[in-house]
C-alpha cells in the first residue's frame, strides 16, 4: 500500500491551530464569565450586508506576499476558519423506557454527575483547499473559488453515570457562502519577484435581522487565516525583504492579514494576529490555553485556584475548557517548572564578555552610570549630531517589536540619548502628534531605537 502524500502545510499546522483557537474561550473558562460574553475576537468576516450596516467588522480579508518563482512554480492555497455552532441544553421530561417517545425541554443549566452543562457557541473547524495552480496561469487572470458550509442540526444524548438518558444537546449551524480570489502580478517591471494576492470574502446573504455583533456570528467566518505553499519557488519575507525585493514588498498592502514565513521559505502563514517570521509553539507548553496570548505558567496556576463549582461549570461549558481544567489539575511539578522560563546558550562562539569600567569602579556602580547623561549626550547620524530636542523620522528595521511597523515614516522628537552597559547608544523618542505623548513623557516612558533607525530632520526644530 502506498503512503498518503504528505500535507504541504504540516510545518504550519501547530502555529495555525494556535491561531485558529486563540481567544476561543478565556480564563476562567466559564460561559457565565463576563470575559466570555464577547467572543471570537480574531479574524472575523461577517456577511457583507452586516459589515456595511454595522461598520465594526470586516467582510473580506486580503493577503499580499512576495514570491521568487522558478521556471515552473505551482501554488497551493488553503483557507482555514471556524464556523459557529450554537448549542443549547434540554432536559428530559418523561420517565418512559422508550427513547423514541422521549420529550425534552430547554433549560439554562443541566447538572449531570457534578458537571453543569450550559448553552454555548461552539465552533467547527472548516478547511477550504483550492486546486493547485500554475503561477503563470494566475498572472493577469485571477482565479475565483466559491465555497459553502451547509446548515445542519444535530442532537447528542446526555446520560448520567448509571446510563440513563437525562437530557440532550441540540446543535445548530447556519449556512455560509464565501469566495477565495487568487491573483499574481508583477508590480515592478524587470524584477523577477511576483506579488501574490489572496482575498477571502464572506458572501452570505444578510437579511438585516439585527445589528448586534452576536446576531452575525452564526453566519460569520471566524479566525480566518490563509496558508500558501509553492513548488519551484521561494517566498520572500515581507518583514525583512532582501534589497532586490524591497520595492515589490513595499507594494504589498494586506487588509486584516499578516503573512510570515513558516518553517522554510516555501510556506507562508497569513493570520489575523501579528507574528514574526518562522513562529513556533514553545515545546515546553503542555497544551493550548486559548486565552489571548497569556502566559502559560500564570494561567495554569490560576486554574488550580478555581473552586470545585467553578471547575464544574468550566467543564460543562466546552470540551476544550474541560481539557484545560483536567490538564492543570493533573499537572506535575516538573511540567509546571518547565513553564517558568528557559536559559538557552548563546550559539555565537565569538561572543565576549562586555568591556567594563576600570577595575576599581565596577560597571554596575552608580559612579559609572553618572558619567552618562542622556539629556546632554549626542550621537552622530548621517553627519548630524542628534540630541535631546532633535527632530527625526522613524525607520524601524531591527524588529525588536512587531508594532514597529506602525511607526514607519512617523516624525518624532528625541527625548534623550541613552548608553547601555555594553557602550551602545540608543535614541529615546516621543512620537509627534501622539495624544499620549505628554502623559508618557511625564512617566518617563519612551520608544527606543538604534541610531541607524532614525533619520535627522535638519532645520525643523533645534531644541524643545
Number of C-alpha atoms within 10 A of each C-alpha: 3 4 5 6 6 7 8 18 21 12 17 20 15 14 18 24 15 17 23 24 23 21 21 24 25 21 21 22 28 25 21 16 12 10 14 18 13 9 15 22 13 21 26 23 28 29 28 21 17 27 20 13 12 14 12 11 17 20 24 24 23 21 25 22 28 28 24 17 19 14 9 12 17 18 21 19 22 19 18 21 25 23 25 22 22 19 20 20 23 24 20 17 12 13 12 10 10 8 11 7 9 15 14 14 11 16 14 12 17 23 16 15 11 15 19 19 25 24 23 20 20 20 19 12 14 14 13 18 13 18 11 13 16 15 25 16 13 16 17 11 12 15 16 15 15 14 16 14 16 10 12 11 12 10 13 11 14 19 14 13 8 7 8 11 17 20 25 20 21 18 19 18 21 17 15 21 18 20 17 22 15 23 19 23 19 17 16 14 8 7 13 14 24 23 21 21 19 24 19 24 21 26 22 21 14 15 9 11 9 13 13 10 16 12 14 19 22 22 25 30 29 26 26 27 28 25 25 23 20 25 17 13 19 20 25 24 23 21 20 14 16 12 8 11 21 17 15 24 25 14 15 17 14 17 14 21 22 24 27 25 24 23 17 12 18 20 25 30 28 28 26 22 16 14 17 17 19 18 16 16 13 10 9 15 15 16 15 16 27 22 18 16 11 13 13 20 16 12 17 20 13 13 20 15 12 14 9 11 12 18 25 20 24 30 24 25 24 20 12 18 25 18 16 24 23 14 15 19 14 11 14 10 8 8 15 18 12 14 18 12 9 9 5 6 6 8 7 7 6 7 8 7 7 10 10 14 13 9 7 6 12 12 17 11 10 10 11 15 13 9 8 14 13 19 14 11 16 19 16 12 14 11 8 14 13 26 23 21 17 24 26 24 19 22 19 21 17 13 13 10 10 12 11 16 13 9 14 15 14 13 20 25 23 24 24 25 24 20 16 10 14 11 11 10 19 20 26 22 27 21 19 15 10 10 9 11 16 12 10 14 13 9 9 9 15 18 15 20 22 15 19 16 18 25 19 21 17 13 8 10 12 13 11 10
